[in-house]
Amino acid sequence: QVQLVESGGGSVQAGGSLRLSCTASGYTVSSTCMGWFRQAAGKEREGVASITGGSATYYSDSVKGRFTISKDNAKNTLYLEMSSLKPEDTAIYYCAGRPSPTCLGGAWRVSTIYNNWGQGTQVTVSS
């Protein structure tokens, strides 16, 4: 049974940092495309970053240079390091995975290519 469990969310002031973790079971992080999505209140879910089985990375323009996606194959865990946080980063953050090493290039940000999702973790950034 595949399970993705996020942790590390919380409240932080603007300019601060957080690290999100996503621990996978029944799933091999090292060989699959994994991503982070977020959904702010009243808005659609959007892709934040993804990493392929070969560790190529993709980022949305809104987080490029501030967020870093990575994975620890030994721990079977996906991470999202977030720095220089802004109030507009406030959202529920979700971990997602798809059973393929590729994130399909530009389609990495399309939520429907992922078939496994975590329950989400809240990130709140205050000004």
C-alpha positions as a Markdown table, in Angstrom:
| # | Residue | x | y | z |
|---|---|---|---|---|
| 1 | Gln | 0.0 | 0.0 | 0.0 |
| 2 | Val | 1.4 | 3.4 | -1.1 |
| 3 | Gln | 1.5 | 6.1 | 1.5 |
| 4 | Leu | 3.0 | 9.6 | 1.5 |
| 5 | Val | 3.2 | 11.5 | 4.8 |
| 6 | Glu | 4.2 | 15.1 | 4.9 |
| 7 | Ser | 5.6 | 16.9 | 7.9 |
| 8 | Gly | 7.4 | 20.1 | 8.8 |
| 9 | Gly | 4.7 | 22.7 | 8.1 |
| 10 | Gly | 4.1 | 25.5 | 10.6 |
| 11 | Ser | 3.9 | 29.2 | 11.1 |
| 12 | Val | 6.8 | 31.6 | 10.3 |
| 13 | Gln | 7.4 | 35.2 | 9.7 |
| 14 | Ala | 8.1 | 36.6 | 6.3 |
| 15 | Gly | 11.7 | 36.1 | 5.3 |
| 16 | Gly | 11.9 | 32.9 | 7.4 |
| 17 | Ser | 12.6 | 29.3 | 6.4 |
| 18 | Leu | 10.9 | 25.9 | 6.7 |
| 19 | Arg | 11.8 | 22.4 | 5.5 |
| 20 | Leu | 9.0 | 20.1 | 4.5 |
| 21 | Ser | 9.5 | 16.3 | 4.5 |
| 22 | Cys | 7.5 | 13.6 | 2.7 |
| 23 | Thr | 8.2 | 10.1 | 3.8 |
| 24 | Ala | 7.1 | 7.4 | 1.4 |
| 25 | Ser | 6.1 | 3.8 | 2.1 |
| 26 | Gly | 5.2 | 1.3 | -0.6 |
| 27 | Tyr | 7.0 | 3.7 | -3.0 |
| 28 | Thr | 10.6 | 4.1 | -4.1 |
| 29 | Val | 11.5 | 7.8 | -4.1 |
| 30 | Ser | 14.8 | 7.2 | -5.8 |
| 31 | Ser | 13.3 | 5.9 | -9.1 |
| 32 | Thr | 10.1 | 7.9 | -9.4 |
| 33 | Cys | 8.9 | 11.4 | -10.2 |
| 34 | Met | 8.0 | 13.2 | -7.0 |
| 35 | Gly | 6.5 | 16.7 | -6.6 |
| 36 | Trp | 5.3 | 19.3 | -4.2 |
| 37 | Phe | 2.0 | 21.1 | -4.8 |
| 38 | Arg | 0.2 | 23.8 | -2.8 |
| 39 | Gln | -3.3 | 25.1 | -2.5 |
| 40 | Ala | -4.1 | 28.4 | -0.9 |
| 41 | Ala | -7.6 | 29.2 | 0.4 |
| 42 | Gly | -9.9 | 29.8 | -2.5 |
| 43 | Lys | -7.4 | 29.0 | -5.1 |
| 44 | Glu | -6.6 | 26.0 | -7.3 |
| 45 | Arg | -3.8 | 23.6 | -6.5 |
| 46 | Glu | -0.6 | 24.6 | -8.2 |
| 47 | Gly | 2.7 | 22.8 | -8.8 |
| 48 | Val | 5.6 | 24.1 | -6.8 |
| 49 | Ala | 8.5 | 21.8 | -7.7 |
| 50 | Ser | 9.2 | 18.3 | -8.9 |
| 51 | Ile | 12.2 | 16.0 | -9.1 |
| 52 | Thr | 12.6 | 13.1 | -11.6 |
| 53 | Gly | 14.0 | 9.7 | -10.9 |
| 54 | Gly | 17.3 | 11.0 | -12.3 |
| 55 | Ser | 17.1 | 14.0 | -10.0 |
| 56 | Ala | 16.4 | 16.6 | -12.6 |
| 57 | Thr | 14.4 | 19.4 | -11.0 |
| 58 | Tyr | 11.6 | 21.8 | -12.0 |
| 59 | Tyr | 10.3 | 24.8 | -10.2 |
| 60 | Ser | 7.5 | 27.3 | -10.6 |
| 61 | Asp | 8.6 | 30.8 | -11.4 |
| 62 | Ser | 7.1 | 32.0 | -8.1 |
| 63 | Val | 9.5 | 29.9 | -6.0 |
| 64 | Lys | 12.6 | 29.6 | -8.2 |
| 65 | Gly | 15.7 | 30.7 | -6.3 |
| 66 | Arg | 13.9 | 30.5 | -2.9 |
| 67 | Phe | 12.8 | 26.8 | -2.7 |
| 68 | Thr | 14.9 | 23.7 | -3.2 |
| 69 | Ile | 13.5 | 20.2 | -3.8 |
| 70 | Ser | 15.6 | 17.2 | -3.0 |
| 71 | Lys | 15.4 | 13.6 | -1.9 |
| 72 | Asp | 17.2 | 11.2 | 0.4 |
| 73 | Asn | 17.1 | 7.8 | -1.3 |
| 74 | Ala | 18.4 | 6.0 | 1.8 |
| 75 | Lys | 15.5 | 7.4 | 3.9 |
| 76 | Asn | 13.0 | 7.2 | 1.0 |
| 77 | Thr | 12.1 | 10.8 | 1.8 |
| 78 | Leu | 11.4 | 13.9 | -0.3 |
| 79 | Tyr | 12.2 | 17.4 | 0.9 |
| 80 | Leu | 11.3 | 21.0 | 0.1 |
| 81 | Glu | 13.6 | 23.6 | 1.6 |
| 82 | Met | 11.8 | 26.9 | 1.6 |
| 83 | Ser | 13.6 | 30.2 | 2.3 |
| 84 | Ser | 12.8 | 33.9 | 2.0 |
| 85 | Leu | 9.2 | 33.0 | 2.6 |
| 86 | Lys | 6.5 | 35.4 | 1.7 |
| 87 | Pro | 2.9 | 35.7 | 2.9 |
| 88 | Glu | 1.8 | 34.6 | -0.6 |
| 89 | Asp | 3.5 | 31.2 | 0.1 |
| 90 | Thr | 0.8 | 30.5 | 2.7 |
| 91 | Ala | -1.0 | 27.3 | 1.7 |
| 92 | Ile | -1.5 | 23.6 | 2.3 |
| 93 | Tyr | 1.5 | 21.8 | 0.8 |
| 94 | Tyr | 1.0 | 18.4 | -0.7 |
| 95 | Cys | 3.5 | 15.7 | -1.6 |
| 96 | Ala | 2.8 | 13.7 | -4.8 |
| 97 | Gly | 4.2 | 10.8 | -6.7 |
| 98 | Arg | 3.8 | 9.0 | -10.0 |
| 99 | Pro | 5.0 | 5.5 | -10.9 |
| 100 | Ser | 7.5 | 6.6 | -13.5 |
| 101 | Pro | 11.0 | 8.2 | -13.4 |
| 102 | Thr | 9.9 | 11.0 | -15.7 |
| 103 | Cys | 7.8 | 14.0 | -14.8 |
| 104 | Leu | 6.9 | 14.5 | -18.4 |
| 105 | Gly | 8.9 | 17.7 | -18.9 |
| 106 | Gly | 6.6 | 20.7 | -18.9 |
| 107 | Ala | 3.7 | 18.7 | -17.6 |
| 108 | Trp | 5.4 | 18.3 | -14.2 |
| 109 | Arg | 3.0 | 20.9 | -12.8 |
| 110 | Val | -0.1 | 19.1 | -14.0 |
| 111 | Ser | -1.6 | 17.4 | -10.9 |
| 112 | Thr | -3.4 | 14.7 | -12.8 |
| 113 | Ile | -0.1 | 13.0 | -13.8 |
| 114 | Tyr | 0.5 | 12.1 | -10.2 |
| 115 | Asn | -1.5 | 9.2 | -8.7 |
| 116 | Asn | -0.4 | 9.3 | -5.1 |
| 117 | Trp | -0.9 | 12.1 | -2.7 |
| 118 | Gly | -0.2 | 12.9 | 0.9 |
| 119 | Gln | -2.6 | 14.5 | 3.3 |
| 120 | Gly | -1.0 | 17.9 | 3.2 |
| 121 | Thr | 0.7 | 20.1 | 5.7 |
| 122 | Gln | -0.1 | 23.7 | 6.5 |
| 123 | Val | 2.4 | 26.5 | 5.9 |
| 124 | Thr | 1.5 | 30.0 | 7.2 |
| 125 | Val | 3.7 | 33.0 | 6.5 |
| 126 | Ser | 2.9 | 36.2 | 8.4 |
| 127 | Ser | 4.0 | 39.7 | 7.4 |
